[in-house]
Amino acid sequence: MAQAVKRLFPEVKLGTGPAIDKGFYYDFYKEEPFTPQDLIKIEEEMKKIIKENYKIEKIEKNKEEARQILKNEPFKIEILNEIENEKVSFYRQGEFIDLCEGPHLDSTGEVKFFKLLSISSSYWRADENRESMQRIYGISFETKEELEEYLKFIEEAKERDHRILGKKLDLFSINPEYGPGLIFWHPKGAIIRKIIEDFWKEVHLKNGYELVYTPHIADISLWEKSGHTSFYSDYLFPKMEIEEGKVYQLKPMNCPFHIQIYNRKLRSYRELPIRWAELGTVYRYEKPGVLHGLLRVRGFTQDDAHIFCTPEQLEQEVCKIIDLVYFFLKSFGFVEYRVFLSTRPEKFVGTIENWEKATKSLIDALKSKNINYEIDPGEGVFYGPKIDIKIKDCLEREWQCSTIQVDFNIPEKFDLKYIDSDGNFKTPIMIHRAILGSLERFFGILIEHYKGNFPLWLAPEQIRLLPIADRHNEFCLNLKKKLDEKFRVGVDLKNEKINRKIKDAEEEKVPYMIIIGEKEIKENKISLRKHSVGMIGVFTFEELVEKLTEEINNKI
């Protein structure tokens, strides 16, 4: 691809071009952005290069020779200057040569079926203060069938894009002028959020959790003590000097606040475990280039909880969290998971001994639940190892949602204590955990998983009443009053034909429609239509309530 681009646009400067999980990309510096027509030209040129079947040769050069080769490629020179080895490798195919570690194929003719997918902008080295690059994405397969299957997947994923559906279904918006990465929840989206929050609170209270609420800002010394200012410095919003000598910080995490509540009094071992849960809104400064709808934002609400327990209680508490995670995910329609154990990163706090204890406790919990897991080396948080649970949606895409983190370090740093059965002071273990991750991101995942066709229990409008003519409006309004006691009900009183009303309800993905005409009024029956299915039968009021209530309660 890079060779084709340089042939067609010699003035372009080369950035980097790695393989990624889903294909490949290359970053180019170009004064004028690439166009969709340019992609077509590049694809055609790539086919010529494949047909020309150039041998791909590896060449080693010392740094001085390399600088001569790359003298017109400033971004490559920058990379070269950061390489410590005196010798570096290039790969050459025909007239094209590129700095690369490799390995590569033997020849360009070995490339089979490919497609250039999209163009996007990115900052060089992901630094918003650097040059804006043009990134071209592509995909390649060995067979035509694999490529066609993947392109179908791409089209389906586009139709499920939560940003498009969110606008179409009037669920949420983002105003780049007044707050990039900040979400405006519209009434329909807010109803779904309320349903999720109410369900979340109800289940937590039944499972021995207590609810807490904490502030959005605090004196910066709290974040300095917790370690967030050093380990999360790139993601913190600027400090706020509100009064002389007092500097405040928007919270990136909820945990230091829960610690303050714990420290309000001396605790006994008889009180433990303490389980505190909060739907806490936090703020992190994500770079402009990585913001992505609901999936990557700057202000979001974590379904956060912290558990303070004794070492003897640790494994059992982790097992209970795993059970709760699986219950929630299944309730929302996710039944396939991959589980990862994330171990100590390069930058960490605390002792190796405590890290090993924490890691062993997570392994023991996973084994006791007979859960298969994979090791994710070095991906733990700075204060402890963690279990990450990734869900698969209906397109088999994986999403990181649930996390369980064991922390020996922060309780010591904040001098948390409890009195054990012998009257001695001990430091509790702290478990950080989130199940949905963040409400914003989870909502985005739900939109894409269901393609906006939310199950009845989550749908913002569960039933829409459709009178065939104006003379049927009164009956519909009276029926609505009765149904309002159990369901979220709308009524379409517009002066439109019934087919138009049905079309509107279908486009808005309302799960059920009730058609009301002369026959229904005369027989006091309900003609029920299901979204994307059509008419499913005639019911009495009692039969309808029973049917829909069962569907809601079972979260079908």
C-alpha positions in Angstrom: 0.0 0.0 0.0 2.8 2.4 0.9 4.5 1.7 -2.4 1.3 2.4 -4.3 0.8 5.7 -2.4 4.3 6.9 -3.2 3.9 6.1 -6.9 0.7 8.1 -7.1 1.6 10.8 -4.6 5.4 11.2 -4.6 5.2 14.3 -2.3 3.6 12.2 0.6 5.8 11.5 3.6 5.8 8.1 5.2 4.9 7.5 8.8 4.4 4.0 10.3 2.5 1.0 8.9 1.8 -1.8 11.3 -0.3 -4.9 11.1 -3.1 -4.8 13.7 -5.7 -7.3 15.0 -8.1 -6.5 12.1 -5.8 -5.9 9.1 -3.3 -3.1 8.7 -2.9 0.6 8.4 -0.3 3.1 7.3 0.0 6.7 8.4 1.0 9.3 5.7 1.6 13.0 5.9 -0.2 14.7 3.0 -1.1 18.4 2.7 -4.5 17.6 1.2 -6.5 14.7 2.7 -7.0 11.5 0.7 -10.4 11.1 -0.9 -12.5 8.0 -1.4 -11.6 8.2 -5.1 -7.9 8.2 -4.1 -8.5 4.8 -2.3 -9.8 3.3 -5.5 -6.7 4.5 -7.4 -4.4 3.2 -4.6 -6.1 -0.2 -4.8 -5.6 -0.4 -8.5 -1.9 0.4 -8.2 -1.6 -2.2 -5.4 -3.0 -4.8 -7.8 -0.3 -3.8 -10.4 2.4 -4.2 -7.7 1.1 -7.6 -6.8 1.0 -8.6 -10.5 4.6 -7.3 -11.0 5.6 -9.8 -8.3 8.6 -8.0 -6.9 11.0 -9.9 -4.7 11.0 -8.5 -1.2 14.6 -8.2 0.0 15.9 -7.5 3.5 18.8 -5.1 3.6 20.9 -4.1 6.7 22.5 -0.7 6.9 24.4 1.3 9.5 22.8 4.4 10.8 24.7 6.8 8.6 23.8 4.9 5.4 20.2 4.7 6.7 20.0 8.5 7.1 21.0 8.9 3.4 18.3 6.5 2.3 15.7 8.3 4.4 16.9 11.9 3.8 13.5 12.9 2.4 11.5 11.1 5.0 11.5 13.2 8.2 9.2 10.9 10.2 11.3 7.9 9.4 14.4 9.8 10.4 12.8 10.6 13.8 12.1 6.8 14.3 15.7 6.0 13.2 17.2 8.4 15.7 15.4 6.5 18.5 16.8 3.1 17.5 19.7 2.1 19.8 21.3 -0.5 17.5 23.9 0.7 15.1 22.6 -1.5 12.4 19.0 -1.2 11.1 17.0 -3.2 8.6 15.2 -2.1 5.5 12.9 -4.0 3.1 13.0 -3.3 -0.6 10.5 -4.3 -3.3 11.0 -2.8 -6.8 11.8 0.9 -6.5 10.3 1.1 -3.0 12.3 0.8 0.2 11.2 1.2 3.8 12.7 1.1 7.3 11.2 -2.0 8.9 12.1 -4.8 11.4 10.1 -7.4 9.4 9.7 -10.2 8.6 7.9 -9.9 5.3 6.6 -12.2 2.6 9.1 -13.4 -0.1 7.4 -11.4 -2.9 4.5 -9.0 -3.6 2.9 -11.7 -5.7 2.1 -13.7 -2.5 -0.5 -11.1 -1.5 -3.9 -12.5 -2.3 -7.3 -10.7 -1.7 -7.4 -7.3 0.0 -9.5 -4.2 0.4 -8.8 -0.7 1.6 -11.5 0.1 4.1 -11.3 3.7 5.3 -9.4 6.9 5.8 -9.0 8.7 9.1 -6.8 11.4 10.6 -4.4 10.8 13.4 -1.7 12.8 15.2 1.9 11.7 14.7 2.9 9.7 17.7 -0.6 10.2 19.1 0.5 13.7 20.2 -2.1 16.4 19.5 0.7 19.0 19.3 2.3 17.1 16.4 1.5 16.8 12.7 -1.9 15.6 11.5 -1.4 12.4 9.5 -3.7 10.5 7.1 -4.3 6.9 8.1 -5.5 4.4 5.5 -6.9 1.1 6.9 -7.0 -2.1 4.9 -7.6 -5.9 5.3 -6.2 -8.9 3.5 -7.1 -12.6 3.3 -5.9 -15.7 1.5 -9.2 -16.5 0.0 -11.9 -14.5 -1.8 -14.6 -16.1 0.4 -12.9 -14.9 3.6 -12.6 -11.3 2.2 -16.3 -11.3 1.2 -17.4 -12.6 4.6 -15.3 -9.9 6.3 -16.8 -7.2 4.1 -20.3 -8.4 5.0 -19.3 -8.2 8.7 -18.0 -4.6 8.2 -21.3 -3.6 6.6 -23.3 -5.1 9.4 -21.0 -3.4 12.0 -21.7 0.0 10.2 -25.4 -0.6 10.4 -25.0 -1.2 14.2 -22.8 1.8 14.8 -24.1 3.3 18.1 -23.3 6.9 16.9 -25.6 6.5 13.9 -28.3 4.6 15.8 -28.1 7.0 18.8 -28.9 9.9 16.5 -31.6 8.1 14.5 -33.3 6.8 17.7 -32.8 10.1 19.5 -30.9 8.5 22.4 -27.9 10.8 23.0 -25.8 13.4 21.5 -22.3 15.0 21.8 -21.7 18.7 21.2 -18.1 19.2 20.0 -18.3 22.9 20.5 -19.2 22.9 24.2 -17.7 19.6 25.3 -16.1 16.9 23.1 -16.3 13.5 24.9 -19.2 14.7 27.1 -22.5 13.0 26.7 -26.0 14.5 26.6 -28.5 11.9 27.4 -31.8 12.5 25.6 -35.2 11.4 27.2 -35.2 8.0 25.5 -31.6 7.3 26.4 -32.1 8.6 29.9 -35.1 6.2 30.4 -32.8 3.3 29.5 -30.1 4.6 31.8 -32.6 4.8 34.6 -33.8 1.2 34.0 -30.1 0.1 34.1 -29.4 2.1 37.3 -32.5 0.9 39.1 -31.8 -2.7 38.3 -28.1 -2.3 39.3 -29.1 -0.7 42.7 -31.8 -3.3 43.4 -29.4 -6.3 42.7 -26.6 -4.7 44.8 -28.8 -4.1 47.8 -30.0 -7.7 47.6 -26.4 -8.9 47.6 -25.1 -7.1 50.7 -23.9 -3.9 49.2 -24.6 -0.4 50.6 -24.9 2.6 48.4 -22.7 5.7 48.8 -22.4 9.0 46.9 -19.2 11.1 46.8 -18.1 14.5 45.4 -16.9 15.2 41.9 -13.8 17.2 43.0 -11.4 17.1 45.9 -8.2 18.8 47.1 -5.3 17.6 44.9 -3.4 16.3 47.9 -5.9 13.4 48.0 -4.9 12.3 44.4 -1.2 12.9 45.2 -1.5 10.5 48.2 -3.5 7.9 46.3 -0.9 7.9 43.5 -3.3 9.1 40.7 -1.4 12.3 40.0 1.8 10.4 39.1 0.3 7.3 37.5 -2.6 9.0 35.7 -1.0 12.4 35.1 -1.7 12.3 31.3 -5.4 11.7 31.9 -6.1 14.4 34.6 -7.9 17.6 33.8 -6.0 20.8 34.7 -5.9 21.7 38.3 -8.4 24.3 39.7 -7.2 26.9 42.2 -10.5 27.9 43.7 -9.2 29.7 46.7 -5.8 30.9 47.8 -3.6 27.9 48.8 -6.3 25.4 47.8 -6.0 23.4 44.6 -8.7 21.1 43.5 -8.8 18.2 41.0 -11.7 16.6 39.1 -11.9 13.0 40.2 -10.5 10.4 37.8 -11.5 7.6 40.3 -14.0 7.0 43.1 -11.8 4.8 45.4 -10.0 7.5 47.4 -13.5 8.9 48.5 -14.6 5.5 49.6 -11.5 5.2 51.6 -12.3 8.5 53.4 -15.7 7.1 54.4 -14.0 4.0 55.8 -11.5 6.1 57.8 -14.3 8.1 59.6 -14.1 5.6 62.4 -12.3 2.6 63.7 -13.6 -0.7 62.3 -13.9 -4.1 63.9 -13.3 -7.4 62.1 -17.0 -8.1 62.8 -18.0 -5.3 60.4 -16.1 -6.9 57.5 -16.6 -7.4 54.7 -17.9 -3.9 54.0 -19.3 -3.5 50.4 -19.9 0.0 49.2 -21.3 0.7 45.7 -21.6 3.9 43.8 -22.6 5.0 40.3 -19.8 7.6 40.4 -19.1 10.0 37.6 -15.4 10.5 36.9 -13.5 12.7 34.5 -10.4 11.8 32.4 -8.8 13.9 29.8 -8.7 11.6 26.7 -6.9 12.9 23.7 -9.1 14.3 20.9 -7.9 11.7 18.5 -9.1 8.8 20.6 -12.6 10.1 21.5 -15.2 7.7 20.0 -18.9 8.2 20.6 -20.0 6.6 23.8 -17.1 4.2 23.8 -14.3 6.7 24.6 -15.4 9.8 26.5 -14.1 12.3 29.0 -16.9 12.2 31.6 -18.5 8.9 32.4 -20.3 7.1 35.2 -18.6 3.9 36.6 -20.7 1.2 38.2 -18.1 1.2 40.9 -17.8 -0.7 44.2 -15.1 -1.3 46.8 -15.0 -4.1 49.3 -12.9 -4.0 52.4 -12.2 -7.4 53.8 -9.8 -9.6 55.8 -7.3 -11.9 54.1 -9.4 -14.9 55.1 -12.5 -13.4 53.3 -10.7 -12.4 50.1 -11.2 -15.5 47.9 -14.8 -15.9 48.9 -15.5 -12.2 48.1 -13.8 -12.5 44.7 -16.0 -15.6 44.0 -19.1 -13.6 44.9 -18.1 -10.8 42.6 -17.6 -13.3 39.7 -21.1 -14.7 40.3 -22.6 -11.2 40.3 -20.7 -10.3 37.1 -22.1 -13.3 35.3 -25.6 -12.6 36.6 -25.5 -9.0 35.3 -24.0 -9.8 31.9 -26.5 -12.7 31.3 -29.4 -10.4 32.2 -28.3 -8.0 29.5 -28.0 -10.8 26.9 -24.3 -11.6 27.0 -23.4 -15.3 27.4 -20.0 -15.7 25.9 -16.9 -14.5 27.8 -13.1 -14.5 27.8 -11.4 -14.1 31.2 -8.0 -12.7 31.6 -5.7 -12.5 34.7 -3.7 -9.2 34.3 -0.3 -9.3 36.2 2.1 -6.7 37.5 3.0 -3.8 35.1 6.4 -2.2 34.8 5.3 0.8 36.9 3.7 -0.3 40.1 3.5 0.5 43.8 3.8 -1.8 46.8 5.9 -4.8 47.6 6.5 -7.8 45.3 5.3 -10.0 48.2 1.9 -8.3 48.3 1.6 -8.5 44.5 2.3 -12.2 44.6 -0.3 -12.7 47.4 -2.9 -10.7 45.5 -2.3 -12.5 42.2 -2.5 -15.9 44.0 -5.9 -14.9 45.5 -7.3 -14.2 42.1 -6.0 -17.4 40.6 -7.4 -19.4 43.5 -10.9 -17.8 43.1 -10.9 -18.5 39.3 -9.9 -22.1 39.9 -12.5 -22.6 42.6 -15.2 -21.4 40.1 -13.7 -23.7 37.4 -13.2 -20.7 35.1 -10.7 -21.0 32.2 -8.6 -17.9 32.0 -5.7 -16.5 30.0 -2.7 -14.5 31.4 -2.4 -10.9 30.2 1.2 -10.1 31.3 2.0 -6.7 32.6 -1.6 -5.3 32.2 -2.5 -5.0 35.9 -3.2 -1.5 37.3 -0.4 0.3 39.2 -1.7 -0.8 42.6 -2.6 -4.5 42.0 -3.4 -7.4 39.7 -6.9 -7.9 38.2 -9.3 -10.2 36.5 -10.8 -8.8 33.3 -13.9 -10.3 31.7 -14.5 -9.6 28.1 -17.9 -10.2 26.6 -18.8 -11.2 23.0 -21.6 -9.4 21.2 -23.8 -10.9 18.4 -21.0 -10.1 15.9 -18.4 -12.0 18.0 -16.7 -8.8 18.8 -15.0 -8.6 22.2 -15.7 -5.8 24.7 -13.9 -5.2 27.9 -16.4 -4.5 30.7 -16.0 -6.2 34.0 -12.9 -5.9 36.2 -11.9 -7.2 39.7 -8.8 -5.7 41.2 -7.1 -6.7 44.5 -5.3 -3.9 46.3 -3.0 -4.3 49.3 -1.2 -1.1 48.6 -3.7 1.8 48.8 -5.1 0.6 52.2 -1.5 0.8 53.6 -0.9 4.2 52.0 -4.0 5.6 53.7 -3.4 3.7 56.9 -6.7 1.8 56.9 -7.2 -0.4 60.0 -9.5 -2.8 61.7 -9.3 -4.5 65.0 -9.0 -8.3 64.7 -10.4 -10.9 67.1 -7.3 -10.7 69.3 -7.6 -6.9 69.6 -4.7 -6.2 67.2 -4.7 -3.5 64.5 -4.7 -5.0 61.0 -4.8 -3.5 57.5 -7.8 -4.6 55.4 -7.6 -5.7 51.8 -9.4 -3.6 49.3 -11.1 -5.0 46.2 -11.9 -2.5 43.4 -14.6 -3.8 41.0 -16.8 -2.7 38.1 -19.3 -4.9 36.3 -20.6 -2.9 33.4 -17.5 -0.7 33.3 -19.1 2.6 32.6 -22.8 3.4 31.8 -21.9 5.4 28.7 -19.7 2.7 27.2 -22.0 -0.2 28.2 -24.9 1.7 26.6 -22.9 2.0 23.4 -22.2 -1.7 23.5 -25.9 -2.5 24.1 -27.0 -0.3 21.2 -24.7 -2.1 18.8 -25.4 -5.6 20.2 -29.1 -5.2 19.8 -28.9 -2.9 16.7 -31.2 -0.6 18.7 -33.8 -3.3 19.0 -33.7 -3.3 22.8 -35.4 -6.2 24.7 -38.8 -5.3 26.1 -37.5 -4.6 29.6 -35.0 -2.1 28.4 -37.0 -0.4 25.6 -37.7 3.3 26.4 -41.1 2.9 24.8 -42.4 -0.6 25.2 -45.8 -0.3 23.5 -47.2 2.2 21.0 -51.0 2.5 20.4 -52.0 3.1 16.8 -55.6 4.3 16.3 -56.7 3.6 12.7 -58.9 6.8 12.6 -59.5 9.9 14.8 -62.7 8.3 16.1 -60.6 5.6 17.8 -58.4 8.1 19.7 -60.5 8.2 22.8 -60.4 4.4 23.2 -56.6 4.4 22.7 -56.2 7.1 25.4 -58.3 5.2 27.9 -56.3 2.0 27.1 -53.1 3.9 27.6 -54.1 5.0 31.1 -54.7 1.3 32.0 -51.4 0.1 30.4 -49.4 3.0 31.9 -49.6 1.3 35.3 -47.3 -1.5 34.1 -45.6 -0.4 30.9 -44.0 2.5 29.1 -46.7 3.4 26.5 -46.9 5.9 23.7 -49.8 6.7 21.4 -49.7 8.0 17.8 -52.5 10.5 17.3 -51.2 12.0 14.2 -53.6 12.5 11.3 -51.9 9.8 9.2 -52.9 6.5 7.6 -52.3 3.4 9.7 -49.5 2.2 7.4 -47.6 5.4 8.0 -48.0 5.0 11.8 -46.7 1.4 11.6 -43.8 2.5 9.5 -42.8 5.2 12.0 -43.1 2.8 15.0 -41.0 0.2 13.1 -38.3 2.8 12.3 -38.2 3.8 15.9 -37.9 0.2 16.9 -40.8 0.1 19.3 -41.1 -3.5 20.4 -44.9 -3.8 20.3 -47.7 -2.0 18.5 -51.4 -2.2 19.3 -53.7 -1.5 16.4 -57.1 -0.1 17.4 -60.1 0.0 15.0 -63.8 -0.7 14.9 -63.4 -4.4 15.4 -61.1 -4.1 18.4 -63.4 -1.6 20.1 -66.5 -3.6 19.4 -65.0 -6.9 20.7 -62.9 -5.2 23.4 -59.8 -7.1 22.1 -56.2 -6.0 21.3 -54.5 -6.7 18.0 -50.8 -7.0 18.7 -48.0 -6.4 16.3 -44.4 -7.2 17.0 -41.5 -5.1 15.7 -39.9 -6.6 12.6 -42.2 -9.6 12.8 -45.7 -8.3 12.1 -49.1 -9.3 13.6 -48.8 -12.0 16.2 -52.4 -12.3 17.4 -55.5 -10.9 19.2 -55.5 -10.7 23.0 -57.7 -9.7 25.8 -56.3 -7.0 28.1 -55.5 -9.5 30.8 -53.7 -11.9 28.3 -51.7 -9.0 26.9 -50.5 -7.9 30.4 -49.6 -11.5 31.3 -47.6 -12.0 28.1 -45.6 -8.8 28.3 -45.1 -9.0 32.0 -43.6 -12.5 31.7 -41.3 -11.3 28.9 -40.1 -8.3 31.0 -39.6 -10.4 34.2 -37.6 -13.1 32.3 -35.6 -10.4 30.4 -36.1 -12.4 27.2 
